[in-house]
């Protein structure tokens, strides 16, 4: 997958013909990573005509022995299905046009003050929220204000922080992780090196794995007879699959954030089951036997997050509700398999844009679950620096890591064991 453009930018390109080249040249399309003003108001995603509303005619993905730039096995996926009801598509276009009219682009060559202000705000250092578990530190001598947290943290919980496969604001995310430094010490590992530590032996060096990755990202490839719009998703290696299965079965705390739910969505169903859901925005995707046209991402969406379980350690010291502005998802969650912690006020304007009629939208924004013997937390919130600056969000991630590392969570997961892999691993051969 080519990640040089943000997903918001790619979505903007899909509606380029509707808005015209002048708007693009004037800088009206915002990059979600910078939280710049969006052409579409929050929650609007417009499909291209003609719309195909018959799921029986949708074309999904096919496994091929060789595909992609390296000729490895994986899934070859047809272009995204353009769907949704015609009536709501007309309504969405009217919303978009009204939004553009109310937010006219700057003249060519003229700086966009709103975009410049948003970019400056996004570049500012992330400020750490209060830590409810320790007294507030005193200001250093000389009135310089609170000292910056140590890079990588200095807390007792050992965290493997895994990224790669999706662009993100590295400095700001590292700053947020540093804000948790009284509790954690983290090691940042990217793919493919991360595959070397996803096994029970390497896991002895860590208490928790925190995933902000997108394993197995897709890339654009020619389809049959040179058709355009196809994507290829590589299979995970047999070694990675075997080692990760052993790791989950051995019992290890895991925290998955935002686009981590899109890792291996086409090629590794057990991985999605560990998390509690799956995403892919660029191609039709079959999840639990249901073919969806393409899942949804809605950048810059103002959301109210509501805590629905006030008694769990992950929600301790969180208010009943708090606000974030972040990319919202319309993805294939498995609500019956998880324990909800937080819900979002966001709902897609028309679920049929993103889902097969057989699937329902779930507004779960954070949950916990037992996967085999491992305690697992997931939140769909966390695309860009805006939520990372929210004290309540920082606290939720802090609590999730503390919980996942705790003996109580490991004991709970073992007691509430959930089988992910249906066939048990073969027992090692006895020595003669």
C-alpha positions as CSV (number, residue, x, y, z in Angstrom):
1,X,0.0,0.0,0.0
2,X,1.3,3.4,-0.8
3,X,1.1,5.5,2.3
4,X,2.6,8.7,1.0
5,X,-0.8,10.2,1.0
6,X,-2.9,10.2,4.1
7,X,-6.2,8.4,3.9
8,X,-8.1,11.7,4.1
9,X,-6.1,12.9,1.1
10,X,-6.9,9.8,-0.9
11,X,-10.6,10.2,-0.1
12,X,-10.3,13.8,-1.3
13,X,-8.9,12.6,-4.6
14,X,-11.9,10.3,-5.1
15,X,-14.3,13.3,-5.1
16,X,-11.9,15.5,-7.1
17,X,-14.0,15.5,-10.2
18,X,-17.0,16.7,-8.3
19,X,-15.3,19.7,-6.8
20,X,-12.9,20.6,-9.6
21,X,-9.2,21.3,-9.9
22,X,-9.5,24.8,-8.6
23,X,-10.5,23.8,-5.1
24,X,-7.7,21.3,-4.9
25,X,-5.1,23.8,-6.1
26,X,-6.3,26.3,-3.5
27,X,-5.6,23.9,-0.7
28,X,-9.2,23.2,0.4
29,X,-8.5,19.5,1.0
30,X,-7.0,19.0,4.4
31,X,-4.6,16.3,5.5
32,X,-6.2,14.4,8.4
33,X,-2.8,14.0,10.2
34,X,-2.7,17.8,10.6
35,X,-6.4,18.1,11.5
36,X,-6.8,20.8,8.8
37,X,-10.3,21.8,7.7
38,X,-12.0,19.1,5.6
39,X,-13.9,19.5,2.4
40,X,-16.5,17.1,3.7
41,X,-18.2,17.9,7.0
42,X,-17.6,15.3,9.7
43,X,-19.3,12.1,9.0
44,X,-19.8,12.5,5.2
45,X,-18.5,9.9,2.7
46,X,-19.7,10.1,-0.8
47,X,-19.7,7.1,-3.2
48,X,-19.1,7.5,-6.9
49,X,-21.8,6.7,-9.4
50,X,-23.1,4.3,-10.5
51,X,-24.1,2.7,-7.2
52,X,-24.3,-1.0,-6.9
53,X,-26.8,-1.9,-4.2
54,X,-27.1,-5.6,-5.0
55,X,-24.8,-7.6,-2.6
56,X,-25.2,-10.7,-4.8
57,X,-23.3,-9.0,-7.6
58,X,-20.4,-7.7,-5.5
59,X,-16.9,-9.1,-6.2
60,X,-14.5,-9.6,-3.4
61,X,-11.0,-11.1,-3.1
62,X,-9.3,-14.2,-4.4
63,X,-6.3,-15.9,-3.0
64,X,-3.4,-16.1,-5.4
65,X,-0.1,-17.9,-5.2
66,X,1.9,-14.9,-6.4
67,X,0.9,-11.3,-6.3
68,X,2.1,-7.8,-5.4
69,X,5.6,-6.5,-6.1
70,X,7.4,-9.4,-4.5
71,X,5.3,-12.2,-6.0
72,X,4.3,-13.6,-2.6
73,X,1.0,-15.4,-1.8
74,X,-1.9,-13.3,-0.7
75,X,-5.3,-11.9,-1.5
76,X,-6.1,-10.1,-4.8
77,X,-9.1,-7.8,-4.2
78,X,-11.4,-6.2,-6.7
79,X,-12.0,-2.4,-6.6
80,X,-14.2,-1.1,-3.8
81,X,-18.0,-1.4,-4.4
82,X,-19.7,2.0,-4.7
83,X,-22.9,1.6,-2.8
84,X,-25.5,3.2,-0.5
85,X,-29.0,4.4,-1.1
86,X,-29.3,7.0,-3.9
87,X,-31.4,9.2,-1.8
88,X,-28.8,9.6,1.0
89,X,-26.0,10.0,-1.6
90,X,-27.9,13.0,-2.9
91,X,-28.3,14.3,0.6
92,X,-24.6,13.9,1.3
93,X,-23.6,15.7,-1.9
94,X,-25.9,18.6,-0.8
95,X,-24.2,18.6,2.6
96,X,-20.8,18.7,1.0
97,X,-21.7,21.5,-1.4
98,X,-23.2,23.6,1.5
99,X,-20.0,23.0,3.5
100,X,-17.8,24.1,0.6
101,X,-19.9,27.2,0.0
102,X,-19.6,28.2,3.7
103,X,-15.9,27.6,3.7
104,X,-14.6,29.0,0.4
105,X,-11.1,28.3,-0.6
106,X,-8.4,31.0,-0.5
107,X,-7.3,32.6,-3.7
108,X,-4.6,30.8,-5.6
109,X,-1.3,31.5,-4.0
110,X,-2.8,33.0,-0.9
111,X,-2.1,31.2,2.4
112,X,-5.0,29.5,4.1
113,X,-5.0,31.0,7.6
114,X,-7.2,28.2,9.1
115,X,-5.0,25.5,7.6
116,X,-1.8,27.3,8.8
117,X,-3.3,27.6,12.3
118,X,-4.3,24.0,12.4
119,X,-0.8,22.9,11.2
120,X,0.8,25.1,13.9
121,X,-1.4,23.6,16.6
122,X,-0.7,20.1,15.4
123,X,3.1,20.7,15.5
124,X,3.0,22.0,19.1
125,X,4.3,19.6,21.8
126,X,1.8,17.2,23.4
127,X,1.1,18.3,27.0
128,X,0.8,15.6,29.5
129,X,-2.5,15.3,31.4
130,X,-2.5,14.9,35.2
131,X,-1.5,11.5,36.5
132,X,-4.1,10.5,39.1
133,X,-1.9,7.8,40.5
134,X,1.0,10.0,41.6
135,X,1.3,13.5,43.2
136,X,1.8,16.3,40.8
137,X,5.6,17.0,40.4
138,X,6.9,20.2,41.7
139,X,8.1,22.8,39.2
140,X,11.9,22.8,38.7
141,X,13.9,25.7,40.3
142,X,13.9,28.9,38.3
143,X,10.3,28.7,37.3
144,X,10.8,26.8,34.1
145,X,7.6,24.8,34.6
146,X,7.2,21.0,34.8
147,X,10.1,19.0,33.3
148,X,9.5,17.0,30.2
149,X,9.0,13.3,30.7
150,X,12.0,11.0,30.0
151,X,12.0,9.7,26.4
152,X,10.9,6.1,26.5
153,X,9.5,6.4,30.0
154,X,11.0,5.2,33.3
155,X,8.1,3.3,34.8
156,X,8.1,-0.4,35.9
157,X,5.9,-1.8,33.1
158,X,7.9,-3.0,30.2
159,X,6.2,-2.2,26.9
160,X,6.9,-3.3,23.4
161,X,5.5,-0.5,21.2
162,X,5.0,-1.8,17.6
163,X,4.4,0.4,14.6
164,X,4.7,0.5,10.8
165,X,2.4,0.0,7.8
166,X,0.6,3.3,8.3
167,X,1.7,6.9,8.4
168,X,1.4,8.7,11.7
169,X,2.8,11.8,13.5
170,X,5.8,10.2,15.1
171,X,7.0,13.0,17.3
172,X,3.6,13.7,18.8
173,X,2.8,10.0,19.4
174,X,6.1,9.5,21.1
175,X,5.4,12.5,23.3
176,X,2.1,11.0,24.3
177,X,3.8,7.7,25.1
178,X,6.4,9.6,27.1
179,X,3.5,11.1,29.1
180,X,2.8,7.7,30.4
181,X,6.5,7.3,31.5
182,X,5.8,7.2,35.3
183,X,4.1,3.8,34.6
184,X,5.9,2.4,31.6
185,X,9.2,2.0,29.9
186,X,8.7,1.3,26.2
187,X,10.8,0.0,23.4
188,X,9.8,1.1,19.9
189,X,10.0,-1.6,17.3
190,X,8.8,-1.4,13.7
191,X,8.0,-4.1,11.2
192,X,9.6,-6.3,10.0
193,X,11.8,-6.4,13.1
194,X,8.7,-6.6,15.3
195,X,8.1,-10.1,14.0
196,X,11.2,-11.2,15.9
197,X,9.7,-10.3,19.3
198,X,6.2,-11.7,18.7
199,X,6.8,-15.1,20.3
200,X,6.7,-16.4,23.9
201,X,10.5,-16.5,24.3
202,X,11.0,-12.8,23.4
203,X,7.8,-11.9,25.4
204,X,9.7,-12.6,28.6
205,X,11.3,-9.2,28.1
206,X,8.0,-7.4,28.0
207,X,4.9,-7.1,30.2
208,X,2.6,-5.7,27.5
209,X,2.5,-5.3,23.7
210,X,1.1,-2.1,22.4
211,X,0.2,-2.2,18.7
212,X,-0.2,0.9,16.5
213,X,0.6,-1.0,13.4
214,X,-1.0,-2.1,10.2
215,X,0.5,-5.5,9.3
216,X,0.1,-6.8,5.8
217,X,-0.9,-3.4,4.2
218,X,-2.3,-3.6,0.7
219,X,-0.7,-2.2,-2.5
220,X,-2.3,-1.2,-5.8
221,X,-1.8,-3.7,-8.5
222,X,-3.2,-4.4,-12.0
223,X,-6.1,-6.8,-12.0
224,X,-7.1,-9.5,-14.6
225,X,-6.4,-8.3,-18.1
226,X,-4.8,-5.1,-16.8
227,X,-7.9,-3.9,-15.0
228,X,-7.3,-1.0,-12.6
229,X,-8.3,-0.4,-9.0
230,X,-7.2,-3.8,-7.7
231,X,-5.2,-4.3,-4.5
232,X,-3.0,-7.1,-3.2
233,X,-2.7,-8.0,0.5
234,X,0.2,-10.4,1.4
235,X,-0.2,-13.4,3.6
236,X,1.6,-13.3,7.0
237,X,4.6,-15.6,7.1
238,X,4.0,-19.1,8.5
239,X,6.6,-18.3,11.2
240,X,4.8,-15.2,12.3
241,X,1.5,-17.0,12.4
242,X,2.9,-19.9,14.4
243,X,4.7,-17.6,16.9
244,X,1.9,-15.2,17.4
245,X,-0.5,-18.0,18.1
246,X,1.8,-19.4,20.7
247,X,2.2,-16.0,22.2
248,X,-1.5,-15.4,22.6
249,X,-2.0,-18.9,24.0
250,X,0.8,-18.4,26.5
251,X,-1.0,-15.3,28.0
252,X,0.4,-11.8,27.4
253,X,-1.2,-8.4,27.8
254,X,-2.0,-6.7,24.5
255,X,-3.3,-3.2,23.7
256,X,-4.4,-2.4,20.1
257,X,-4.9,1.2,19.0
258,X,-6.9,2.6,16.0
259,X,-5.7,1.2,12.7
260,X,-4.2,-1.9,14.3
261,X,-7.6,-3.4,13.6
262,X,-6.8,-3.2,9.9
263,X,-3.7,-5.5,10.3
264,X,-4.1,-8.7,8.2
265,X,-7.8,-8.1,7.8
266,X,-7.9,-10.0,4.5
267,X,-5.4,-12.8,5.2
268,X,-5.5,-13.7,8.9
269,X,-8.9,-14.1,10.4
270,X,-7.6,-15.3,13.8
271,X,-5.7,-12.0,14.2
272,X,-8.9,-10.1,13.8
273,X,-10.6,-12.4,16.3
274,X,-7.9,-11.6,18.8
275,X,-8.6,-7.9,18.5
276,X,-12.4,-8.2,18.3
277,X,-12.9,-6.7,14.8
278,X,-11.5,-5.9,11.4
279,X,-11.1,-3.0,9.0
280,X,-10.2,-2.3,5.4
281,X,-11.1,0.9,3.6
282,X,-9.7,0.3,0.2
283,X,-11.2,-2.9,-1.0
284,X,-14.1,-5.2,-0.5
285,X,-13.4,-7.4,2.6
286,X,-14.9,-10.6,3.8
287,X,-15.1,-10.7,7.6
288,X,-16.7,-13.7,9.3
289,X,-18.1,-14.8,6.0
290,X,-19.8,-11.5,5.1
291,X,-18.6,-9.4,2.2
292,X,-18.6,-5.7,2.9
293,X,-18.1,-3.2,0.0
294,X,-15.5,-1.2,2.0
295,X,-15.3,0.0,5.5
296,X,-15.5,3.7,6.5
297,X,-13.1,6.3,7.9
298,X,-14.5,9.7,8.7
299,X,-11.7,12.2,9.5
300,X,-11.9,15.1,11.9
301,X,-15.1,13.9,13.4
302,X,-16.2,15.5,16.7
303,X,-17.3,12.8,19.0
304,X,-18.7,12.3,22.5
305,X,-17.2,9.3,24.1
306,X,-19.4,7.7,26.8
307,X,-18.1,5.3,29.4
308,X,-20.5,2.4,29.6
309,X,-18.6,0.4,32.2
310,X,-17.6,2.6,35.2
311,X,-16.4,-0.4,37.3
312,X,-13.5,-1.7,35.2
313,X,-9.9,-0.7,36.0
314,X,-9.5,0.8,32.5
315,X,-12.2,3.4,33.1
316,X,-11.1,4.3,36.6
317,X,-10.9,8.1,37.0
318,X,-12.5,8.7,33.6
319,X,-15.5,11.1,33.5
320,X,-18.9,9.7,32.3
321,X,-18.3,11.4,29.0
322,X,-15.5,13.3,27.2
323,X,-14.9,14.9,23.8
324,X,-12.5,14.1,21.1
325,X,-12.0,15.2,17.5
326,X,-10.6,12.2,15.6
327,X,-11.1,9.9,12.7
328,X,-14.2,7.7,13.3
329,X,-14.6,4.2,11.9
330,X,-17.4,2.2,10.4
331,X,-15.8,-1.2,10.5
332,X,-16.7,-4.9,11.2
333,X,-16.7,-5.2,15.0
334,X,-17.6,-8.3,16.8
335,X,-19.7,-6.8,19.7
336,X,-20.9,-10.2,21.1
337,X,-17.3,-11.2,21.7
338,X,-16.1,-8.2,23.7
339,X,-16.9,-6.3,26.9
340,X,-17.7,-2.7,25.9
341,X,-16.0,0.1,27.9
342,X,-16.7,3.2,25.8
343,X,-19.1,4.1,23.0
344,X,-19.0,6.9,20.4
345,X,-21.7,9.3,19.4
346,X,-20.6,8.9,15.8
347,X,-22.7,6.9,13.4
348,X,-22.2,6.6,9.6
349,X,-24.8,8.6,7.6
350,X,-25.7,5.5,5.6
351,X,-24.3,2.2,6.8
352,X,-24.9,0.7,3.4
353,X,-22.0,2.8,2.1
354,X,-19.7,0.6,4.2
355,X,-21.5,-2.6,5.1
356,X,-23.3,-5.5,3.6
357,X,-26.9,-5.4,4.7
358,X,-26.3,-8.5,6.8
359,X,-23.9,-6.5,9.1
360,X,-24.9,-3.9,11.6
361,X,-22.9,-0.9,12.6
362,X,-21.5,-1.0,16.2
363,X,-20.7,2.2,18.1
364,X,-18.2,0.5,20.4
365,X,-15.2,2.8,20.7
366,X,-13.2,0.8,23.3
367,X,-13.5,-2.7,24.8
368,X,-11.6,-5.5,26.5
369,X,-11.7,-9.2,26.0
370,X,-10.0,-12.5,26.6
371,X,-8.3,-14.0,23.6
372,X,-7.1,-17.5,24.4
373,X,-5.2,-16.7,27.7
374,X,-4.3,-13.1,26.8
375,X,-6.1,-10.0,28.2
376,X,-6.8,-7.7,25.2
377,X,-7.8,-4.0,25.0
378,X,-8.8,-2.2,21.8
379,X,-9.8,1.4,21.0
380,X,-10.7,2.8,17.6
381,X,-9.8,6.3,18.8
382,X,-6.2,7.6,18.2
383,X,-5.7,8.4,14.5
384,X,-4.0,11.8,15.0
385,X,-2.5,14.1,17.6
386,X,-5.8,15.7,18.5
387,X,-7.0,12.9,20.8
388,X,-3.4,12.3,22.0
389,X,-3.6,15.7,23.6
390,X,-6.8,14.9,25.5
391,X,-6.0,14.1,29.2
392,X,-8.9,11.6,29.4
393,X,-7.6,9.7,26.3
394,X,-4.1,9.6,27.8
395,X,-5.6,8.2,31.0
396,X,-7.5,5.5,29.1
397,X,-4.4,4.3,27.4
398,X,-2.4,4.4,30.6
399,X,-5.1,2.4,32.4
400,X,-5.3,-0.1,29.6
401,X,-1.6,-0.7,29.7
402,X,-1.6,-1.0,33.5
403,X,-4.5,-3.4,33.4
404,X,-3.1,-5.6,30.6
405,X,0.2,-6.0,32.5
406,X,-1.5,-6.8,35.8
407,X,-1.6,-10.3,37.4
408,X,-5.3,-9.8,37.8
409,X,-5.9,-9.3,34.1
410,X,-3.8,-12.4,33.2
411,X,-5.7,-14.4,35.8
412,X,-9.0,-13.1,34.4
413,X,-8.1,-14.0,30.8
414,X,-7.1,-17.5,31.8
415,X,-10.3,-18.0,33.8
416,X,-12.4,-16.6,30.9
417,X,-10.4,-18.3,28.2
418,X,-11.8,-17.8,24.7
419,X,-10.6,-20.1,21.9
420,X,-9.4,-18.3,18.9
421,X,-7.6,-21.1,17.0
422,X,-10.0,-23.9,16.5
423,X,-7.4,-26.6,16.1
424,X,-4.9,-27.1,18.9
425,X,-1.2,-26.9,18.1
426,X,0.4,-30.2,17.6
427,X,2.2,-31.5,20.7
428,X,6.0,-31.8,20.3
429,X,7.3,-35.2,19.4
430,X,8.6,-37.2,22.4
431,X,12.4,-37.7,22.6
432,X,13.5,-41.2,22.1
